[in-house]
Every structure is written in C-alpha cells, then in structure tokens.
Amino acid sequence: MSDFDAQLFSDKQGVLSNTRVEPRLLPQVPQITLWLLGDDFPRSSVSEEEYLQAMASPPYWAFCWGGGQALAKYLYEHPDLVENKRVVDFGAGSGVVSIAAMLQGGSAALAVDCDPKALVAVENNAKLNNVRVATTGEMPSLDKLSAGWDMIFAADICYEELGLDWLESYVNDSVVLGGPELVLADSRYSDLQETMPGLKKVARYRVRTFPDLDEAEQFDWVTIYRTVK
C-alpha cells in the first residue's frame, strides 16, 4: 500500500475492501496523470455493509468524471483562458481541472471541495504532475473571488441540488455584481442556458468517466458553458 492509499483508505469509510489507486494517464488528456482506481476494482466480493458505506460516502476523487476530463481538454484547446491567470476549481474532486490550468500556464490555482479526502487527492495529484495547487473546503465569497481570482471552473456539480443552487446564484449575482468568468462542464444538462440566460453553450465533447463506471451513454456527452460577459 502506498502512502497515498494509507492516507485515504486507512479507515475504510466509504470505500471497498482492498481498494487501491494507481497513476493513470487520462484517455482524453494524456498530458495529465492522476491517482485513480484501476479498471479491476473492486478486487473482492462486496458485502452489503461495504456497499452501503460506499454509497453513503463515495470516493468521487478516485475517478476522473466526464465533466472534469472534458473541461481539462477544453483548457488545452483554449490555453488563453488560464495563461497567467489565478483560477478557482469548484467541486474539484481529483483536481484535474486545477492541474490542467497550471500545466497550461496558470499563475495560481485553488481547488475547492467539501470532502477532506478529495483535498488530499488533489495535493497528491498535483505533486504527480509537478504543479502546485492550493486547497480549501469552502468556496470564497463573491467579494473575495472578485478581488483575488480571474476565472472559476466547475465540472459535474449539477447532479446535486446544492451544486445547482450555487451555480444559479453565482450566475445571477455575477451578471449584476460582476465577478470572475465561470466556465462549467456538465453531462446532466445540455440546455442550462434556457433556464440560466447568463450562461452560453460553447462546446460539446463525448467523454466517459475513467475508470469506466458503465454509466448510460447519454452521460457521455459533456456540454461546456461560459458566463455571458
């Protein structure tokens, strides 16, 4: 077991027996390597108790979800978005977007996630890619974002009501009060601009979660939105 495995899996809460992560190149963004679960997880039969624990506290950071990989790909296609910019990665998970931003010339990155283990994953993934990413468990206020940061990125945050509510609030407030531009990647909603006029659809990618969770093919399509200036 690596030091990273020990940090994340020592209490076995929310993960499966014999769970391990390993460095893996991303299919759509091979410039980035992340500590992720292998294709053969889980490596033992799963008890009902373990299954319930995993569902209560899923290790989201042990996967590179479609939205995160698509947004990282978008940054590689549009490096001007992050070059010499200070960026915030909201709902960071594995930290793939923060890492992509730094590899593409960002001056600073802050990964935000409410899961303390995700922040450990971000720190280890940043080291793996030889970049520095700061971490926090709480999103800065709009005033602090406006004063200290240039861009906000968010991927796959709309599957929970809390994330969707934050998005709607930020889009509305930033239109009125100003604030850093937001770039969003989402596989659940392909028409967010209809309910949030402050968003504009700018790209679409076909990307599967890695390692593959055998999700429905409809979730392979990730839409990229940007706030309207």
N, C-alpha and C positions, 0 to 999 in steps of 0.2 A: 504494500500500500504506500503510495506517495504521500509526502507531507500535505499536499493539497487534498487528497482523498481523506486524510485523517482530520483535517480542519472541517471539512464539510459533512462527512458521514460518520463521525465518531459516535454521535448519539442515536444514529439510525432513525431519527424522527423524520417522517415524510419521505423516506426513500426505501428501496428494496434491498433485501439481503444481498451481500456480495457485490454491491454497486461499485463501479469504478469509472473514472473518467480518464480520457487519454487525449493527447494532442491530435487534432484533426483539421485538415485543410478543408475550407468551405467549397462546395461544388461551384457556386456561382461567383465567389470572390476568393480565388485560390491564393491571393496575396495575404490572406489572413488565416491564422491557425488559432483554434480555440480548444480549451479543455472541455470535451463533451463526452456523453455516454457513447459506448460502442454500439454497433449495429446488433450485437447479440444480447443486449440487455432484455429482461433480467436473466441472470445466469443460473437461477434456481427456480423451483416452483414457488408460487406466491401464495402465502396464507391469506385468509380473509382479513386478519388483523393488519398485516402489512399493507394490503390493498387499501384498506380504509385510511391508514396513516398516510399513505402516498397521496390519496385523493384529498385529504384534509390539508396537506402542505406539499403540493407538487414541487419538484425541483426544476422550476421553469428555466433556471440558469444553466441546466445541464443539456439544453437543446438550443440550437440556433433556429428560431422560428422563421417562417417565411417572410414576415414583415421586416425583421431585422436584417436578414440577408439581402432582401430587395433594396432596402434603404442604403445599406453599405454599397451595393452595386451602383445605385443612383449617385452616391457621392464620388465613386471612382469615375463616373461618366461626367460629373459636374464638379470638379475639384475647386472651382472658383467659389463655391458655396462656403467652403471651410478654410481656404488658404489664409493664414494669418488671422483667423477668427477664434473667438472664445465661444465654445459650444456647450450646450446642456443636452444630455441624453436622458429623457424622462421615461421611466419604466425600463431601465437599462437591461435587465436580465443578465445575459452573458457579457454585455458590454461591447458587442460587435460594432455598434454604430459609433460609440466613442472612439474605439480603436481605429475604425476606418477614417474618422475625421482627423485624428492625429497623424496617421500614416499619410494622409493627403495634405498635410501642411498646416493643420490647426495649431493655434498657439497655446490653447489650454482646453481641457475637456472635463466636465463634471458629470458623472454618472449618478442618476437618482433612482433608487429602488427601495421599497418598503421592506424587502426581505434582507436581513443582515447577511445571509449566506450568499445571496446574489452579489453583494458588495465584495465579499471575499473572492468570489469567482471573477468579478471584474478586475480586481487587483492582480490576480494570478494570470488572467488572460492578457492584461496589459504588459506584464513582465514578459510573457511568452512572445509578444510582438515588439518588444523593446521600445515601448512608449510609456508615458506617464498619464494616468487618468485619476483625478480626484473622485472621491465617492461621498455620498450623503444619503440618509434615509428620508429626507424631507425636501420637497420642492421649494426653492426660494420664492418669495413673494414677487408679484409683478414689478414692484418698485425696484427690488434688488436685481431682478432679471434685466430690467431696462438699464440699470446703472452699470452692470458689470459683464453682461453677456451679449453676444452678437446674434446667435442662432439657437433655436431649440429644435431638437429632433425627437420623434416619438414613433415607436413601432409596436403594433399589436396591443394597443391599450384599450381598444373599444369592446373587447369581449366581456368586460365587467362594467357595470353601471357607473362605478366610481370613476373609471378612466374616461368614459364617455361624457360624464358630467363635467370633469375637469376640462376636457377638450372644448366643449361648448362654451364654458365660462371663459376660457382663455381666448378663444377666437372672438367672442363678443367683446370682451374687455380690451383686447389689443387693437381692435378696429377703432374703438372710441378713445382709449387712453394711450395708444401706442405700445410698443414693446418689440422684442426681437421677433424676427420672422420665424414661423413654425413650419417644419416640413414633417408630414405624417405619412406613415405607411400602414395600410390596413387591408386585411384579407376578408373581413366580415362585411364591410360596407363598400360598395362600388359607386354609391351615389350620395355621399355625405354632403357634397356641395349643394344638393337640393334642399337639405334641411339646415345647412350652415353656409349661407351665402358668402361668408368670409373666407371660405376655402375654394381653391381651384384645383381641378384634376390636371396633373402634368405628365404622368407616365403610368405604365402598367407592365408588370412582369409576371412570368409564370415561375414560381419557386416553391419547392416543397420544404417542409420542416426537416431539419437534419440533426440527428438521425431520424429516419422516416418513421412517423407515428401511424402511418396508414390512414391518414385523415381523408375525408371526402375530397374528390378532385376540385370541387367548387372553391375550396380554400387554397388551392394552388395559385390562384390569381390575386396578386397584390397590387393595390392602387396607391399611387403616390400623390399626395395633395400638398399644396403650399398655401399659406395665408395670402390673401389678396392685399397688395400694398395700396 
